[in-house]
Amino acid sequence: MGSSTRQLVLLFPGQGAQHVRMAAGLYAHDPVFTDTVDEVLEHFGDAGRMRADWLSERPSVPVDDVRLAQPLLFTVGYALGRMLLSRGARPAALLGHSVGELVAATLAGVFDLNDAVTLMRDRVARLAATPPGGMLTVAAAEHDVAPVLARHPDVAVGAVNAPRQIALAALDGPLLAVEEDLRAAGFTVRRVAATTAFHSPVLAPLFTGPRPLSEFRLSSPRLPLWSAFTAGPVGSPDPGMWAAQPAAPVLFWPALDKLLGTGAYLLADVGPGQGLATLARRHPEVRAGRSAVTALLPARPGTPQAERAAVERCLGVLRDEGLSGASPLSEAASSTRGVL
């Protein structure tokens, strides 16, 4: 096993990272991942249908729909995190983006799994009832687009992902209007794979009270947890934070920047798409080589073999850095139920 002065940080992505059959190549191949997926889906209910949609090339609900994307992002992220922890990974910090923040909090022990899934189901039911909306990434800082946003009061900054990458959120009409204005002004914009105006004030009336959080017993994190809601570490449990989180902006870059200011880290993107890894590679601490970035899954959808190969590579990086004693995925597979 190698040794390293770096410590491990696990990053968990949110809406926009999802794709058809994400991480399905690990199902029935890695025992911890498989059993955890089955456990989480049983908590959600209608596990057979949700599993079938996840494993299908043509799910009955579009994969970007909040009713499928949110539960599956939680399920896959939590299962991937459990898989890494079972292989000896001991993170110095967990940091999630949007629904990934709930994944991180559950792995850290703030929520038990049943309460986390209950909260997810409640959120999805509320979000699914909102008018159609979405998010738009803009290659700019907030102050760059302020003159355009001043003409669009129904559009909000939903995420600060990097120094020159923000995400705007709104219902469909205002979002289309601001997109046209931004393109006309010369900004590079791209639609996020989302059908809901996540992290915008339009959602605030849906999350005005702590319910169902008042019914849960939240705990202090057992693993170090950082928040993209506060852009800092999480200490004592705060139900108000979790009640407000779906409508509040995601401060991913400010949180990452503060975290990387505390030491040298290996940042592992634990989810589909490598979106957070791409953002993290822009950070000066990474560009200077003091911290580094890896990813558990491929950057683009591919075959089950490609997903397993990506996991093997990531596990190898963790072993080389002395951050995990994990055996290769192929060795763990010998006790599973077959390969998809």
CORNOR-V480592 format. One record per backbone hydrogen bond with DSSP energy under -1.0 kcal/mol. CO is the residue of the C=O (numbers start at 1). NH is the residue of the N-H. If there is no record, write none. Layout:
<<CO/NH> <CO/NH>>
//
This chain:
<<7/266> <8/92> <8/93> <9/268> <10/95> <11/270> <12/97> <14/17> <19/22> <21/24> <23/26> <24/27> <26/29> <26/30> <30/34> <31/35> <32/36> <33/37> <34/38> <35/39> <36/40> <37/41> <38/42> <39/43> <40/44> <41/45> <46/50> <47/51> <48/52> <49/53> <50/54> <51/55> <62/65> <65/68> <65/69> <66/70> <68/72> <69/73> <70/74> <71/75> <72/76> <73/77> <74/78> <75/79> <76/80> <77/81> <78/82> <79/83> <80/84> <81/85> <82/86> <84/89> <85/88> <93/10> <94/226> <95/12> <97/100> <98/101> <99/103> <100/104> <101/105> <102/106> <103/107> <104/108> <105/110> <108/222> <110/219> <112/116> <113/117> <114/118> <115/119> <116/120> <117/121> <118/122> <119/123> <120/124> <121/125> <122/126> <123/127> <124/128> <127/130> <132/172> <134/170> <135/192> <136/168> <137/190> <138/140> <138/166> <141/145> <145/149> <146/150> <148/151> <149/152> <152/155> <156/169> <158/250> <159/167> <160/253> <162/165> <165/161> <165/162> <166/138> <167/158> <167/159> <168/136> <169/156> <170/134> <171/175> <172/176> <173/177> <174/178> <175/179> <176/180> <177/181> <178/182> <179/183> <180/184> <181/185> <182/187> <183/186> <188/139> <190/137> <192/194> <195/133> <196/198> <200/203> <201/204> <203/206> <204/207> <210/213> <212/215> <213/216> <224/94> <225/234> <227/231> <228/251> <232/227> <238/242> <239/243> <240/244> <241/245> <244/247> <246/199> <250/160> <251/255> <252/256> <253/257> <254/258> <255/259> <256/260> <259/262> <264/7> <265/292> <266/9> <267/294> <268/11> <269/296> <274/278> <275/279> <276/280> <277/281> <279/282> <280/283> <283/287> <284/288> <285/290> <285/291> <286/289> <292/267> <294/269> <298/273> <303/307> <304/308> <305/309> <306/310> <307/311> <308/312> <309/313> <310/314> <311/315> <312/316> <313/317> <314/318> <315/319> <316/320> <317/321> <318/323> <319/2> <319/322> <328/332> <329/333> <331/334> <332/335> <333/336>>
//
